[in-house]
């Protein structure tokens, strides 16, 4: 269904003053031996993971970008779980299909397959167009690609990623794994500030495993990052939930640990996690702009493991299944564990006065998005012709000998798409807005 461009002409002038970017952060993406066994299809000889993310993917598609911690390598065969992970490439494909856009790779399992695993993981993610940061083939790659700049909806964020260690496995030169070193982090944050992003995000692999409260070092590192320009700090590694704090007056947010997004660990409270939704709002004034955290919410979800012989691991979002009377009817033990996690997680995350609220409304299905299309001259560097804050995802199709038809966007609202279309209209022809369902 096409929406003719003249619709945007009736928008109020105030609509030009703000733009928004929504981010979803998820915790540890694990792949234990039990998960490998359940994902393997003996008939096809392939690993199948899409069902793991069937229910949660709708929430990711609501966000402009979803960022997660890939706590494994894509190191090729033989595939293994703990203690040295190498997952099938099909897992990365399923993560992409589920709507995960960015993965951080600096963690204690980055070198589980040494140099081959580190470099192969990067190649696989690149082949799938999944953005990533934290590990690098060499220092040149790090200089060129770090910090990772993410752009959408007129907002640019810088993403940094570090780990406390690599389980004692040394880095093989020329590979680079970002380790937690305050001198290095300080330099990187200075470099990030010089790129003039609208926000800086630091994803840390830190803390003590299975502890539901942050250590003193976690608190010190978060304060250190905030003092040098970061506005969001997200943590991983403990494999359980830890508190989330939103400091409204200071425009700062820290999530010390989001827990296991998906894993084979079944002991409470390692069997569940939270994802963190953050809305950034950029406000334009007459001669400048500023960006602030306009909203943040946490989404609880739990990993269900179905009984044998057809075992599957499936992530269940709490808004969809907390009141469900059908899903658990033949598995009361799982229902009890699910409810136990919900009680624990809410008690932990709602304990203080400074935590964000819970996301309680199920995600819509299907999700509606808006794209913008236009016609522009061929044979030019397209990026030079577009606005400086151009969105990711440019697609071009030959129109005739002198023009190409372009499209871009993952706009959540017609208003956002219209604002971008209005700017394009000043330079290009046949600008239209298209409503799509994901």
C-alpha positions, 0 to 999 in steps of 0.5 A: 500500500503506497501513501502519497507524499502529499500527506506529509504536508499537513504535519505540524511544524513542531514535528521537525523538532525531534527524532527518536531511536529505539534500542533493545539490549539482550544478554548472553547468547549461549550454546551448550551441548544440550542445545546442540543436540536439540537443534540437530535435525537428523533427517536433514543433517542440519541445525535448526534454531528459528523456533527458539526465537519465534515468540521473542522476535516480535519484540526485536522487530519493534526496535530500530536496533537490537544488540546482544552478547555473542558468548560463543565462537562460530569456529566451525566443526567439531561443534561443542558446548561448554567449556569451549564453545563453537556453534553452528553457523545456523545459529547466527542465521537464526539470530539475524532472522529474529531481528538481532542487528548487532553483536558484541564479541569481547567476552571470556569465550572469544578465544575458545577456538583460538585465532581460527575461531575469532577470525571465522566468527568475524567472517560469518557475521560479516557474511550475514551483514550482522554488525559486531565489535569487541574482537578484531583480526588486527590492529588496523581493523580496530583502528578503522572500525572502532568504536562502532558507529550505529546510525538510524533515524537521524541519530548516531550512537557509538558502541564500545565493548570490553571483557575482563579476560579470555579464560586464560587463553592468550590472544594470538597476534595480530588478533585483538580482543578488547580487555578491560583496561581503564587507560585504554577505555579512557582513550577509546571514550575520548575517540568516541566523543571526537566522533560527535555521536548523539550517545555513547554505549559501553557493553561490559563483560564483567562481574562474578558469575551467578551473583545477583548483585554487582561487585564494587568493580562493576560499580566503579567501572560504570561510574568511570565510563559515565564520567568520560561521556558514556550515557548507557552501560550494559553488562554481561557475564554473571548469567543471572539478572542484576539490577538496572538503574535509570538516573533520569536527571543525569541521562544515564542508565546502567544494566549490570547484567541482563542474564542468559538470553538463551542457554542450556543452564536450567538452575534458577535463576539462570533459566531466565533473563531480561531484555532492555528497551531504551528510547533515545530522543534527539531534540533540535533547537535553533542552532544545535541539538541534544539527545536524552534517554526518553524512556526505558523498560525491561522485558522479562523472558524465560527459556522453556525446555520441552520434554524428550524425545522432541526437545526444544529450547524456546524463549517465552516472553512474560507478557505473552505467557504469564497468564497462558493456561494452555502452553504449560498444561502438560508440564506443570513443573516448567510452569512452576519454574517459569513463575518462580523466575518471574517472582524473583526477577520482579523483586530484584528489578523493582527493589529500588526507586530508580529502575525502569518499569516493566514492559507488560504489553505483548508485542503486536504481530505483525509489526508495521514499518514504513519505508521511503523510496525515491528516484535519484541520478545514477553513476554517483556515490549515493552516500555523498548525495544523501543527508549526513545522518542517512539511515542504514539499509540503502537498496538501489534498483536500476530505473533507466540509463540515468536514474536508480530507484532507491529505498531505505528505512525501518521507521516505526511511525508515519511521522518519522518516515514523513520527516525523512521524506520531506528532506529527501524531497528537496533534492530528489524526485518521486519521493514516496512512503510505503507501509510494510508489515514485517 
